[in-house]
Amino acid sequence: MEKLQYEVNFKNVTVKMSDGTSITGKVNITSFQRLSDLFRQSRDNFLTLAVEEGGVQKVVMLNKAYIVFAESED
């Protein structure tokens, strides 16, 4: 069986949503060089964010159509 390779390249980000909610977490930009490349070139409609709330790690899926801005903290 062939083992699949998956590139991991996490960036710390803060995302502001159209309803005013701000979410801070980590996004895997995979083989993209910058966060902006992920937004412009990825065909995915959702951004997957790993967040931590009260010591518990969660995965959040954000619809890109509702993201006002995303800021890299790295």
Backbone as CSV, one residue per row, in Angstrom:
resi,resn,N_x,N_y,N_z,CA_x,CA_y,CA_z,C_x,C_y,C_z
1,MET,0.847,-1.190,0.000,0.000,0.000,0.000,0.885,1.244,0.000
2,GLU,0.557,2.208,-0.831,1.336,3.430,-0.954,1.006,4.388,0.179
3,LYS,2.042,4.934,0.804,1.843,5.894,1.883,1.741,7.300,1.284
4,LEU,0.664,8.013,1.589,0.451,9.355,1.060,1.267,10.374,1.836
5,GLN,1.843,11.324,1.126,2.598,12.400,1.744,1.687,13.620,1.887
6,TYR,1.707,14.226,3.064,0.894,15.410,3.315,1.789,16.461,3.945
7,GLU,1.911,17.604,3.306,2.786,18.652,3.798,2.117,19.441,4.916
8,VAL,2.887,19.699,5.977,2.381,20.443,7.126,3.223,21.704,7.296
9,ASN,2.558,22.844,7.296,3.218,24.140,7.453,2.233,25.075,8.149
10,PHE,2.217,25.050,9.479,1.245,25.815,10.250,1.680,27.263,10.433
11,LYS,0.711,28.171,10.338,0.904,29.597,10.603,-0.116,30.027,11.648
12,ASN,0.315,30.859,12.590,-0.602,31.444,13.566,-1.353,32.583,12.889
13,VAL,-2.682,32.571,13.001,-3.498,33.586,12.335,-4.626,34.081,13.233
14,THR,-5.078,35.281,12.934,-6.317,35.810,13.493,-7.232,36.095,12.317
15,VAL,-8.453,35.576,12.391,-9.424,35.723,11.310,-10.597,36.534,11.828
16,LYS,-10.997,37.539,11.081,-12.171,38.341,11.429,-13.293,37.970,10.476
17,MET,-14.443,37.611,11.040,-15.593,37.187,10.254,-16.538,38.363,10.011
18,SER,-17.435,38.213,9.059,-18.356,39.293,8.686,-19.317,39.677,9.807
19,ASP,-19.537,38.784,10.775,-20.413,39.119,11.906,-19.651,39.792,13.051
20,GLY,-18.344,40.059,12.848,-17.535,40.741,13.852,-16.727,39.809,14.738
21,THR,-16.953,38.518,14.640,-16.233,37.535,15.445,-14.777,37.452,15.009
22,SER,-13.873,37.442,15.983,-12.452,37.223,15.707,-12.055,35.863,16.261
23,ILE,-11.330,35.092,15.474,-10.907,33.755,15.868,-9.402,33.656,15.659
24,THR,-8.695,33.215,16.685,-7.245,33.048,16.609,-6.921,31.572,16.683
25,GLY,-6.032,31.134,15.810,-5.638,29.733,15.807,-4.497,29.498,14.836
26,LYS,-4.371,28.237,14.405,-3.321,27.857,13.468,-3.959,27.277,12.224
27,VAL,-3.423,27.673,11.068,-3.900,27.164,9.790,-2.721,26.502,9.080
28,ASN,-2.982,25.377,8.437,-1.956,24.693,7.667,-1.976,25.257,6.251
29,ILE,-0.930,25.985,5.873,-0.889,26.556,4.523,-0.270,25.575,3.530
30,THR,0.021,24.384,3.955,0.583,23.285,3.145,1.772,23.757,2.321
31,SER,1.708,23.609,1.019,2.849,23.943,0.166,2.877,25.420,-0.251
32,PHE,1.877,26.191,0.153,1.859,27.611,-0.185,2.914,28.350,0.633
33,GLN,3.484,29.393,0.055,4.527,30.167,0.726,3.948,31.129,1.766
34,ARG,2.770,31.687,1.465,2.179,32.708,2.329,0.704,32.411,2.554
35,LEU,0.153,33.012,3.592,-1.271,32.878,3.885,-2.101,33.422,2.724
36,SER,-1.674,34.521,2.130,-2.419,35.103,1.008,-2.462,34.155,-0.194
37,ASP,-1.408,33.379,-0.391,-1.397,32.391,-1.478,-2.467,31.333,-1.252
38,LEU,-2.638,30.929,-0.016,-3.676,29.937,0.321,-5.058,30.465,-0.058
39,PHE,-5.333,31.724,0.257,-6.638,32.308,-0.063,-6.840,32.483,-1.567
40,ARG,-5.811,32.898,-2.273,-5.945,33.187,-3.702,-5.923,31.931,-4.572
41,GLN,-5.132,30.930,-4.205,-4.907,29.801,-5.097,-5.630,28.514,-4.698
42,SER,-6.001,28.376,-3.442,-6.694,27.168,-3.006,-8.137,27.183,-3.505
43,ARG,-8.604,26.033,-3.963,-9.974,25.937,-4.468,-10.984,25.603,-3.364
44,ASP,-10.483,25.360,-2.148,-11.368,25.023,-1.025,-12.238,26.217,-0.653
45,ASN,-13.495,25.954,-0.331,-14.405,27.017,0.108,-14.315,27.274,1.606
46,PHE,-13.634,26.389,2.321,-13.536,26.505,3.771,-12.079,26.581,4.209
47,LEU,-11.849,27.318,5.283,-10.538,27.422,5.909,-10.605,26.608,7.196
48,THR,-9.691,25.670,7.367,-9.655,24.843,8.570,-8.679,25.461,9.554
49,LEU,-9.169,25.730,10.758,-8.380,26.393,11.781,-8.324,25.510,13.024
50,ALA,-7.128,25.315,13.576,-6.960,24.606,14.845,-6.924,25.668,15.941
51,VAL,-7.867,25.605,16.865,-7.964,26.601,17.939,-7.893,25.905,19.294
52,GLU,-7.543,26.693,20.304,-7.505,26.170,21.669,-8.381,27.047,22.548
53,GLU,-9.333,26.417,23.245,-10.240,27.123,24.145,-10.193,26.456,25.501
54,GLY,-9.716,27.161,26.505,-9.679,26.619,27.851,-8.856,25.343,27.963
55,GLY,-7.773,25.258,27.209,-6.911,24.081,27.251,-7.381,22.926,26.384
56,VAL,-8.509,23.112,25.698,-9.050,22.063,24.827,-8.818,22.462,23.374
57,GLN,-8.224,21.569,22.599,-7.992,21.852,21.186,-9.206,21.457,20.361
58,LYS,-9.565,22.351,19.425,-10.716,22.129,18.551,-10.328,22.435,17.117
59,VAL,-11.085,21.901,16.189,-10.923,22.220,14.775,-12.163,22.976,14.328
60,VAL,-11.952,24.130,13.700,-13.043,24.991,13.252,-12.946,25.130,11.736
61,MET,-14.077,24.960,11.065,-14.141,25.136,9.610,-14.852,26.465,9.348
62,LEU,-14.162,27.386,8.653,-14.713,28.703,8.374,-14.985,28.849,6.883
63,ASN,-16.169,29.316,6.547,-16.522,29.559,5.154,-15.779,30.807,4.684
64,LYS,-14.960,30.661,3.649,-14.149,31.778,3.157,-14.997,32.966,2.706
65,ALA,-16.221,32.734,2.288,-17.091,33.812,1.819,-17.441,34.796,2.934
66,TYR,-17.285,34.386,4.206,-17.645,35.217,5.340,-16.442,35.769,6.088
67,ILE,-15.245,35.558,5.547,-14.027,36.079,6.165,-13.778,37.487,5.641
68,VAL,-13.675,38.448,6.566,-13.398,39.842,6.195,-11.898,40.016,5.984
69,PHE,-11.095,39.508,6.949,-9.650,39.526,6.775,-9.015,38.444,7.628
70,ALA,-7.806,38.062,7.253,-7.005,37.108,8.009,-5.607,37.686,8.133
71,GLU,-5.089,37.679,9.357,-3.786,38.274,9.611,-2.855,37.223,10.186
72,SER,-1.705,37.044,9.538,-0.692,36.108,10.017,0.064,36.736,11.172
73,GLU,0.303,35.945,12.210,1.031,36.447,13.373,2.474,35.981,13.378
74,ASP,2.891,35.290,12.338,4.276,34.799,12.228,5.132,35.770,11.482
